[in-house]
Amino acid sequence: MNTGRAFKGNKRFLPSKPCAVCGRPMVWRRAWAKNWDEVRYCSDACRRRKNTERDA
Ligand SMILES: [Zn+2]
């Protein structure tokens, strides 16, 4: 059982990209697997904010 390094972080590499509104990094989620390329906002709040910004 002595393998030296324990599993810590870096289990898998998950893609991530910044939210188009708040700039926070969004880490890939299973829920986004189908439309990861279309995901631009980290949350509904950001999506809404983007829409309201346009309305200014
Ligand atoms: Zn955001």
N, CA, C, O and the ligand as a Tripos MOL2 file, in Angstrom:
@<TRIPOS>MOLECULE
protein
  225   223    57     0     0
PROTEIN
NO_CHARGES

@<TRIPOS>ATOM
      1 N           0.8230   -1.2110    0.0000 N.3       1 MET1
      2 CA          0.0000    0.0000    0.0000 C.3       1 MET1
      3 C           0.8550    1.2570    0.0000 C.2       1 MET1
      4 O           0.3240    2.3660   -0.0770 O.2       1 MET1
      5 N           2.1390    1.1040    0.0830 N.am      2 ASN2
      6 CA          2.9900    2.2900    0.0860 C.3       2 ASN2
      7 C           3.3460    2.7130   -1.3400 C.2       2 ASN2
      8 O           4.3500    2.2830   -1.9070 O.2       2 ASN2
      9 N           2.5070    3.5500   -1.8830 N.am      3 THR3
     10 CA          2.7600    3.9850   -3.2500 C.3       3 THR3
     11 C           3.3350    5.3880   -3.2610 C.2       3 THR3
     12 O           3.4550    6.0040   -4.3190 O.2       3 THR3
     13 N           3.6840    5.8870   -2.1110 N.am      4 GLY4
     14 CA          4.2750    7.2190   -2.0690 C.3       4 GLY4
     15 C           3.2360    8.3090   -2.1700 C.2       4 GLY4
     16 O           2.7320    8.7880   -1.1540 O.2       4 GLY4
     17 N           2.9150    8.6990   -3.3650 N.am      5 ARG5
     18 CA          1.9610    9.7820   -3.5330 C.3       5 ARG5
     19 C           0.5250    9.2890   -3.3820 C.2       5 ARG5
     20 O           0.1340    8.2650   -3.9420 O.2       5 ARG5
     21 N          -0.2220   10.0250   -2.6320 N.am      6 ALA6
     22 CA         -1.6400    9.6990   -2.5040 C.3       6 ALA6
     23 C          -2.4070   10.4430   -3.5930 C.2       6 ALA6
     24 O          -1.9300   11.4260   -4.1600 O.2       6 ALA6
     25 N          -3.5840    9.9540   -3.8590 N.am      7 PHE7
     26 CA         -4.3930   10.6530   -4.8390 C.3       7 PHE7
     27 C          -4.8820   11.9610   -4.2400 C.2       7 PHE7
     28 O          -5.6130   11.9830   -3.2500 O.2       7 PHE7
     29 N          -4.4710   13.0130   -4.8470 N.am      8 LYS8
     30 CA         -4.8720   14.3130   -4.3240 C.3       8 LYS8
     31 C          -5.0660   15.2750   -5.4940 C.2       8 LYS8
     32 O          -4.1240   15.5860   -6.2220 O.2       8 LYS8
     33 N          -6.2740   15.7280   -5.6580 N.am      9 GLY9
     34 CA         -6.5360   16.6120   -6.7820 C.3       9 GLY9
     35 C          -6.2280   15.9180   -8.0950 C.2       9 GLY9
     36 O          -5.8770   14.7380   -8.1120 O.2       9 GLY9
     37 N          -6.3560   16.6330   -9.1750 N.am     10 ASN10
     38 CA         -6.0080   16.0860  -10.4870 C.3      10 ASN10
     39 C          -6.4980   14.6650  -10.7120 C.2      10 ASN10
     40 O          -5.8340   13.8660  -11.3720 O.2      10 ASN10
     41 N          -7.6390   14.3640  -10.1710 N.am     11 LYS11
     42 CA         -8.1900   13.0390  -10.4620 C.3      11 LYS11
     43 C          -8.3640   12.9160  -11.9680 C.2      11 LYS11
     44 O          -7.9050   11.9720  -12.6100 O.2      11 LYS11
     45 N          -9.0480   13.9170  -12.4910 N.am     12 ARG12
     46 CA         -9.2330   13.9660  -13.9380 C.3      12 ARG12
     47 C          -9.0860   15.4150  -14.3440 C.2      12 ARG12
     48 O          -9.2380   16.3330  -13.5370 O.2      12 ARG12
     49 N          -8.7950   15.5890  -15.5810 N.am     13 PHE13
     50 CA         -8.7530   16.9600  -16.0760 C.3      13 PHE13
     51 C         -10.1290   17.3270  -16.5760 C.2      13 PHE13
     52 O         -10.6460   16.7180  -17.5130 O.2      13 PHE13
     53 N         -10.7240   18.3310  -15.9430 N.am     14 LEU14
     54 CA        -12.0220   18.7920  -16.3980 C.3      14 LEU14
     55 C         -11.8510   20.1210  -17.1090 C.2      14 LEU14
     56 O         -11.1530   21.0070  -16.6150 O.2      14 LEU14
     57 N         -12.4800   20.2660  -18.2600 N.am     15 PRO15
     58 CA        -12.3760   21.5370  -18.9750 C.3      15 PRO15
     59 C         -13.0450   22.6510  -18.1940 C.2      15 PRO15
     60 O         -13.9530   22.4140  -17.3970 O.2      15 PRO15
     61 N         -12.5920   23.8450  -18.4280 N.am     16 SER16
     62 CA        -13.2060   24.9900  -17.7640 C.3      16 SER16
     63 C         -13.0610   26.2030  -18.6580 C.2      16 SER16
     64 O         -12.2120   26.2370  -19.5490 O.2      16 SER16
     65 N         -13.8840   27.1830  -18.4150 N.am     17 LYS17
     66 CA        -13.8040   28.4300  -19.1740 C.3      17 LYS17
     67 C         -14.4430   29.5250  -18.3580 C.2      17 LYS17
     68 O         -15.2540   29.2470  -17.4740 O.2      17 LYS17
     69 N         -14.0920   30.7660  -18.6390 N.am     18 PRO18
     70 CA        -14.6190   31.8660  -17.8370 C.3      18 PRO18
     71 C         -16.0510   32.2010  -18.2010 C.2      18 PRO18
     72 O         -16.4490   32.1150  -19.3630 O.2      18 PRO18
     73 N         -16.8100   32.5800  -17.2050 N.am     19 CYS19
     74 CA        -18.1750   33.0370  -17.4190 C.3      19 CYS19
     75 C         -18.1300   34.3460  -18.2100 C.2      19 CYS19
     76 O         -17.2890   35.2070  -17.9520 O.2      19 CYS19
     77 N         -19.0310   34.4850  -19.1620 N.am     20 ALA20
     78 CA        -19.0240   35.6550  -20.0380 C.3      20 ALA20
     79 C         -19.4180   36.9170  -19.2870 C.2      20 ALA20
     80 O         -19.1620   38.0230  -19.7630 O.2      20 ALA20
     81 N         -20.0350   36.7690  -18.1280 N.am     21 VAL21
     82 CA        -20.4970   37.9370  -17.3860 C.3      21 VAL21
     83 C         -19.5810   38.2660  -16.2130 C.2      21 VAL21
     84 O         -19.0550   39.3750  -16.1230 O.2      21 VAL21
     85 N         -19.3940   37.3100  -15.3230 N.am     22 CYS22
     86 CA        -18.6360   37.6080  -14.1110 C.3      22 CYS22
     87 C         -17.1770   37.1870  -14.2320 C.2      22 CYS22
     88 O         -16.3490   37.5690  -13.4040 O.2      22 CYS22
     89 N         -16.8600   36.4100  -15.2460 N.am     23 GLY23
     90 CA        -15.4720   36.0460  -15.4700 C.3      23 GLY23
     91 C         -14.9660   34.9220  -14.5830 C.2      23 GLY23
     92 O         -13.8020   34.5310  -14.6790 O.2      23 GLY23
     93 N         -15.8020   34.4130  -13.7440 N.am     24 ARG24
     94 CA        -15.3740   33.3080  -12.8970 C.3      24 ARG24
     95 C         -15.1990   32.0450  -13.7340 C.2      24 ARG24
     96 O         -15.9610   31.7970  -14.6680 O.2      24 ARG24
     97 N         -14.2140   31.2700  -13.3970 N.am     25 PRO25
     98 CA        -14.0170   30.0280  -14.1350 C.3      25 PRO25
     99 C         -15.1420   29.0400  -13.8620 C.2      25 PRO25
    100 O         -15.4950   28.7690  -12.7150 O.2      25 PRO25
    101 N         -15.6790   28.5240  -14.9210 N.am     26 MET26
    102 CA        -16.7130   27.5080  -14.7730 C.3      26 MET26
    103 C         -16.0840   26.1620  -15.0560 C.2      26 MET26
    104 O         -15.5010   25.9440  -16.1180 O.2      26 MET26
    105 N         -16.2040   25.2900  -14.1270 N.am     27 VAL27
    106 CA        -15.6600   23.9580  -14.3400 C.3      27 VAL27
    107 C         -16.7470   23.0670  -14.9260 C.2      27 VAL27
    108 O         -17.9140   23.1290  -14.5400 O.2      27 VAL27
    109 N         -16.3350   22.2670  -15.8420 N.am     28 TRP28
    110 CA        -17.2640   21.3880  -16.5440 C.3      28 TRP28
    111 C         -18.1590   20.6310  -15.5720 C.2      28 TRP28
    112 O         -17.7050   20.0900  -14.5640 O.2      28 TRP28
    113 N         -19.4200   20.6110  -15.9020 N.am     29 ARG29
    114 CA        -20.3690   19.8400  -15.0910 C.3      29 ARG29
    115 C         -21.0590   18.8190  -15.9690 C.2      29 ARG29
    116 O         -21.2060   18.9840  -17.1800 O.2      29 ARG29
    117 N         -21.4640   17.7840  -15.3200 N.am     30 ARG30
    118 CA        -22.1370   16.7260  -16.0650 C.3      30 ARG30
    119 C         -23.3870   17.2600  -16.7610 C.2      30 ARG30
    120 O         -23.7400   16.8360  -17.8610 O.2      30 ARG30
    121 N         -24.0410   18.2000  -16.0860 N.am     31 ALA31
    122 CA        -25.2730   18.7580  -16.6410 C.3      31 ALA31
    123 C         -25.0120   19.4990  -17.9460 C.2      31 ALA31
    124 O         -25.9220   19.7100  -18.7480 O.2      31 ALA31
    125 N         -23.7550   19.8910  -18.1480 N.am     32 TRP32
    126 CA        -23.4220   20.6540  -19.3520 C.3      32 TRP32
    127 C         -22.8050   19.7790  -20.4310 C.2      32 TRP32
    128 O         -22.3810   20.2740  -21.4750 O.2      32 TRP32
    129 N         -22.7600   18.5200  -20.1820 N.am     33 ALA33
    130 CA        -22.0780   17.6140  -21.1090 C.3      33 ALA33
    131 C         -22.6370   17.7390  -22.5180 C.2      33 ALA33
    132 O         -21.8970   17.6510  -23.4980 O.2      33 ALA33
    133 N         -23.9340   17.9430  -22.6130 N.am     34 LYS34
    134 CA        -24.5590   17.9540  -23.9340 C.3      34 LYS34
    135 C         -24.3610   19.2670  -24.6630 C.2      34 LYS34
    136 O         -24.3410   19.3100  -25.8930 O.2      34 LYS34
    137 N         -24.2150   20.3390  -23.8960 N.am     35 ASN35
    138 CA        -24.1370   21.6450  -24.5610 C.3      35 ASN35
    139 C         -23.0050   22.5030  -24.0010 C.2      35 ASN35
    140 O         -23.1300   23.7230  -23.8870 O.2      35 ASN35
    141 N         -21.9130   21.8530  -23.6590 N.am     36 TRP36
    142 CA        -20.7820   22.5810  -23.0700 C.3      36 TRP36
    143 C         -20.3480   23.7440  -23.9540 C.2      36 TRP36
    144 O         -20.0070   24.8130  -23.4490 O.2      36 TRP36
    145 N         -20.3580   23.5470  -25.2500 N.am     37 ASP37
    146 CA        -19.9010   24.6060  -26.1500 C.3      37 ASP37
    147 C         -20.8130   25.8300  -26.1030 C.2      37 ASP37
    148 O         -20.3940   26.9450  -26.4140 O.2      37 ASP37
    149 N         -22.0600   25.6030  -25.7100 N.am     38 GLU38
    150 CA        -23.0060   26.7170  -25.7090 C.3      38 GLU38
    151 C         -23.0970   27.4000  -24.3530 C.2      38 GLU38
    152 O         -23.6650   28.4840  -24.2250 O.2      38 GLU38
    153 N         -22.5340   26.7540  -23.3510 N.am     39 VAL39
    154 CA        -22.6050   27.3410  -22.0100 C.3      39 VAL39
    155 C         -21.6890   28.5490  -21.9210 C.2      39 VAL39
    156 O         -20.4960   28.4520  -22.2110 O.2      39 VAL39
    157 N         -22.2280   29.6570  -21.5300 N.am     40 ARG40
    158 CA        -21.4130   30.8750  -21.4160 C.3      40 ARG40
    159 C         -21.5300   31.5210  -20.0530 C.2      40 ARG40
    160 O         -20.7170   32.3740  -19.6970 O.2      40 ARG40
    161 N         -22.5170   31.1280  -19.2970 N.am     41 TYR41
    162 CA        -22.7350   31.7740  -18.0170 C.3      41 TYR41
    163 C         -22.7080   30.7380  -16.9010 C.2      41 TYR41
    164 O         -23.1710   29.6090  -17.0620 O.2      41 TYR41
    165 N         -22.1580   31.1490  -15.7780 N.am     42 CYS42
    166 CA        -21.9830   30.2050  -14.6810 C.3      42 CYS42
    167 C         -23.2940   29.9430  -13.9720 C.2      42 CYS42
    168 O         -23.4290   28.9410  -13.2680 O.2      42 CYS42
    169 N         -24.2540   30.8230  -14.1460 N.am     43 SER43
    170 CA        -25.5150   30.6590  -13.4190 C.3      43 SER43
    171 C         -26.6200   31.4170  -14.1270 C.2      43 SER43
    172 O         -26.3700   32.2170  -15.0280 O.2      43 SER43
    173 N         -27.8400   31.1520  -13.7050 N.am     44 ASP44
    174 CA        -28.9650   31.8740  -14.2950 C.3      44 ASP44
    175 C         -28.8600   33.3580  -13.9980 C.2      44 ASP44
    176 O         -29.2780   34.1910  -14.8020 O.2      44 ASP44
    177 N         -28.2990   33.6870  -12.8400 N.am     45 ALA45
    178 CA        -28.1530   35.0900  -12.4630 C.3      45 ALA45
    179 C         -27.3100   35.8270  -13.5030 C.2      45 ALA45
    180 O         -27.6520   36.9330  -13.9200 O.2      45 ALA45
    181 N         -26.2230   35.2120  -13.9100 N.am     46 CYS46
    182 CA        -25.3580   35.8480  -14.9030 C.3      46 CYS46
    183 C         -26.0620   35.9250  -16.2520 C.2      46 CYS46
    184 O         -25.9310   36.9140  -16.9730 O.2      46 CYS46
    185 N         -26.7830   34.9120  -16.5770 N.am     47 ARG47
    186 CA        -27.5010   34.9270  -17.8480 C.3      47 ARG47
    187 C         -28.4970   36.0770  -17.8610 C.2      47 ARG47
    188 O         -28.6420   36.7850  -18.8580 O.2      47 ARG47
    189 N         -29.1700   36.2450  -16.7470 N.am     48 ARG48
    190 CA        -30.1370   37.3370  -16.6560 C.3      48 ARG48
    191 C         -29.4320   38.6840  -16.7220 C.2      48 ARG48
    192 O         -29.8800   39.6100  -17.3990 O.2      48 ARG48
    193 N         -28.3350   38.7680  -16.0120 N.am     49 ARG49
    194 CA        -27.6280   40.0470  -15.9790 C.3      49 ARG49
    195 C         -27.2140   40.4530  -17.3870 C.2      49 ARG49
    196 O         -27.2930   41.6190  -17.7740 O.2      49 ARG49
    197 N         -26.7760   39.4660  -18.1270 N.am     50 LYS50
    198 CA        -26.3550   39.7590  -19.4870 C.3      50 LYS50
    199 C         -27.5280   40.3160  -20.2870 C.2      50 LYS50
    200 O         -27.3770   41.2690  -21.0520 O.2      50 LYS50
    201 N         -28.6790   39.7160  -20.1030 N.am     51 ASN51
    202 CA        -29.8480   40.1690  -20.8320 C.3      51 ASN51
    203 C         -30.2510   41.5840  -20.4220 C.2      51 ASN51
    204 O         -30.6620   42.3890  -21.2570 O.2      51 ASN51
    205 N         -30.1310   41.8730  -19.1420 N.am     52 THR52
    206 CA        -30.5410   43.1920  -18.6750 C.3      52 THR52
    207 C         -29.5470   44.2590  -19.1150 C.2      52 THR52
    208 O         -29.9140   45.4070  -19.3640 O.2      52 THR52
    209 N         -28.2890   43.8630  -19.2070 N.am     53 GLU53
    210 CA        -27.2810   44.8280  -19.6490 C.3      53 GLU53
    211 C         -27.6200   45.3360  -21.0400 C.2      53 GLU53
    212 O         -27.4500   46.5170  -21.3450 O.2      53 GLU53
    213 N         -28.0850   44.4580  -21.8490 N.am     54 ARG54
    214 CA        -28.4320   44.8260  -23.2100 C.3      54 ARG54
    215 C         -29.5650   45.8420  -23.2310 C.2      54 ARG54
    216 O         -29.6410   46.6990  -24.1110 O.2      54 ARG54
    217 N         -30.4340   45.7250  -22.2480 N.am     55 ASP55
    218 CA        -31.6220   46.5520  -22.2360 C.3      55 ASP55
    219 C         -31.3270   47.9650  -21.7500 C.2      55 ASP55
    220 O         -32.2330   48.7970  -21.7010 O.2      55 ASP55
    221 N         -30.1150   48.2450  -21.3990 N.am     56 ALA56
    222 CA        -29.7760   49.5660  -20.8720 C.3      56 ALA56
    223 C         -29.8410   50.5760  -22.0150 C.2      56 ALA56
    224 O         -29.5910   51.7630  -21.8060 O.2      56 ALA56
    225 ZN        -21.0470   34.2390  -13.9650 Zn       57 ZN57
@<TRIPOS>BOND
     1     1     2 1
     2     2     3 1
     3     3     4 2
     4     3     5 am
     5     5     6 1
     6     6     7 1
     7     7     8 2
     8     7     9 am
     9     9    10 1
    10    10    11 1
    11    11    12 2
    12    11    13 am
    13    13    14 1
    14    14    15 1
    15    15    16 2
    16    15    17 am
    17    17    18 1
    18    18    19 1
    19    19    20 2
    20    19    21 am
    21    21    22 1
    22    22    23 1
    23    23    24 2
    24    23    25 am
    25    25    26 1
    26    26    27 1
    27    27    28 2
    28    27    29 am
    29    29    30 1
    30    30    31 1
    31    31    32 2
    32    31    33 am
    33    33    34 1
    34    34    35 1
    35    35    36 2
    36    35    37 am
    37    37    38 1
    38    38    39 1
    39    39    40 2
    40    39    41 am
    41    41    42 1
    42    42    43 1
    43    43    44 2
    44    43    45 am
    45    45    46 1
    46    46    47 1
    47    47    48 2
    48    47    49 am
    49    49    50 1
    50    50    51 1
    51    51    52 2
    52    51    53 am
    53    53    54 1
    54    54    55 1
    55    55    56 2
    56    55    57 am
    57    57    58 1
    58    58    59 1
    59    59    60 2
    60    59    61 am
    61    61    62 1
    62    62    63 1
    63    63    64 2
    64    63    65 am
    65    65    66 1
    66    66    67 1
    67    67    68 2
    68    67    69 am
    69    69    70 1
    70    70    71 1
    71    71    72 2
    72    71    73 am
    73    73    74 1
    74    74    75 1
    75    75    76 2
    76    75    77 am
    77    77    78 1
    78    78    79 1
    79    79    80 2
    80    79    81 am
    81    81    82 1
    82    82    83 1
    83    83    84 2
    84    83    85 am
    85    85    86 1
    86    86    87 1
    87    87    88 2
    88    87    89 am
    89    89    90 1
    90    90    91 1
    91    91    92 2
    92    91    93 am
    93    93    94 1
    94    94    95 1
    95    95    96 2
    96    95    97 am
    97    97    98 1
    98    98    99 1
    99    99   100 2
   100    99   101 am
   101   101   102 1
   102   102   103 1
   103   103   104 2
   104   103   105 am
   105   105   106 1
   106   106   107 1
   107   107   108 2
   108   107   109 am
   109   109   110 1
   110   110   111 1
   111   111   112 2
   112   111   113 am
   113   113   114 1
   114   114   115 1
   115   115   116 2
   116   115   117 am
   117   117   118 1
   118   118   119 1
   119   119   120 2
   120   119   121 am
   121   121   122 1
   122   122   123 1
   123   123   124 2
   124   123   125 am
   125   125   126 1
   126   126   127 1
   127   127   128 2
   128   127   129 am
   129   129   130 1
   130   130   131 1
   131   131   132 2
   132   131   133 am
   133   133   134 1
   134   134   135 1
   135   135   136 2
   136   135   137 am
   137   137   138 1
   138   138   139 1
   139   139   140 2
   140   139   141 am
   141   141   142 1
   142   142   143 1
   143   143   144 2
   144   143   145 am
   145   145   146 1
   146   146   147 1
   147   147   148 2
   148   147   149 am
   149   149   150 1
   150   150   151 1
   151   151   152 2
   152   151   153 am
   153   153   154 1
   154   154   155 1
   155   155   156 2
   156   155   157 am
   157   157   158 1
   158   158   159 1
   159   159   160 2
   160   159   161 am
   161   161   162 1
   162   162   163 1
   163   163   164 2
   164   163   165 am
   165   165   166 1
   166   166   167 1
   167   167   168 2
   168   167   169 am
   169   169   170 1
   170   170   171 1
   171   171   172 2
   172   171   173 am
   173   173   174 1
   174   174   175 1
   175   175   176 2
   176   175   177 am
   177   177   178 1
   178   178   179 1
   179   179   180 2
   180   179   181 am
   181   181   182 1
   182   182   183 1
   183   183   184 2
   184   183   185 am
   185   185   186 1
   186   186   187 1
   187   187   188 2
   188   187   189 am
   189   189   190 1
   190   190   191 1
   191   191   192 2
   192   191   193 am
   193   193   194 1
   194   194   195 1
   195   195   196 2
   196   195   197 am
   197   197   198 1
   198   198   199 1
   199   199   200 2
   200   199   201 am
   201   201   202 1
   202   202   203 1
   203   203   204 2
   204   203   205 am
   205   205   206 1
   206   206   207 1
   207   207   208 2
   208   207   209 am
   209   209   210 1
   210   210   211 1
   211   211   212 2
   212   211   213 am
   213   213   214 1
   214   214   215 1
   215   215   216 2
   216   215   217 am
   217   217   218 1
   218   218   219 1
   219   219   220 2
   220   219   221 am
   221   221   222 1
   222   222   223 1
   223   223   224 2
@<TRIPOS>SUBSTRUCTURE
     1 MET1         2 RESIDUE 1 A MET
     2 ASN2         6 RESIDUE 1 A ASN
     3 THR3        10 RESIDUE 1 A THR
     4 GLY4        14 RESIDUE 1 A GLY
     5 ARG5        18 RESIDUE 1 A ARG
     6 ALA6        22 RESIDUE 1 A ALA
     7 PHE7        26 RESIDUE 1 A PHE
     8 LYS8        30 RESIDUE 1 A LYS
     9 GLY9        34 RESIDUE 1 A GLY
    10 ASN10       38 RESIDUE 1 A ASN
    11 LYS11       42 RESIDUE 1 A LYS
    12 ARG12       46 RESIDUE 1 A ARG
    13 PHE13       50 RESIDUE 1 A PHE
    14 LEU14       54 RESIDUE 1 A LEU
    15 PRO15       58 RESIDUE 1 A PRO
    16 SER16       62 RESIDUE 1 A SER
    17 LYS17       66 RESIDUE 1 A LYS
    18 PRO18       70 RESIDUE 1 A PRO
    19 CYS19       74 RESIDUE 1 A CYS
    20 ALA20       78 RESIDUE 1 A ALA
    21 VAL21       82 RESIDUE 1 A VAL
    22 CYS22       86 RESIDUE 1 A CYS
    23 GLY23       90 RESIDUE 1 A GLY
    24 ARG24       94 RESIDUE 1 A ARG
    25 PRO25       98 RESIDUE 1 A PRO
    26 MET26      102 RESIDUE 1 A MET
    27 VAL27      106 RESIDUE 1 A VAL
    28 TRP28      110 RESIDUE 1 A TRP
    29 ARG29      114 RESIDUE 1 A ARG
    30 ARG30      118 RESIDUE 1 A ARG
    31 ALA31      122 RESIDUE 1 A ALA
    32 TRP32      126 RESIDUE 1 A TRP
    33 ALA33      130 RESIDUE 1 A ALA
    34 LYS34      134 RESIDUE 1 A LYS
    35 ASN35      138 RESIDUE 1 A ASN
    36 TRP36      142 RESIDUE 1 A TRP
    37 ASP37      146 RESIDUE 1 A ASP
    38 GLU38      150 RESIDUE 1 A GLU
    39 VAL39      154 RESIDUE 1 A VAL
    40 ARG40      158 RESIDUE 1 A ARG
    41 TYR41      162 RESIDUE 1 A TYR
    42 CYS42      166 RESIDUE 1 A CYS
    43 SER43      170 RESIDUE 1 A SER
    44 ASP44      174 RESIDUE 1 A ASP
    45 ALA45      178 RESIDUE 1 A ALA
    46 CYS46      182 RESIDUE 1 A CYS
    47 ARG47      186 RESIDUE 1 A ARG
    48 ARG48      190 RESIDUE 1 A ARG
    49 ARG49      194 RESIDUE 1 A ARG
    50 LYS50      198 RESIDUE 1 A LYS
    51 ASN51      202 RESIDUE 1 A ASN
    52 THR52      206 RESIDUE 1 A THR
    53 GLU53      210 RESIDUE 1 A GLU
    54 ARG54      214 RESIDUE 1 A ARG
    55 ASP55      218 RESIDUE 1 A ASP
    56 ALA56      222 RESIDUE 1 A ALA
    57 ZN57       225 GROUP 0 **** ****
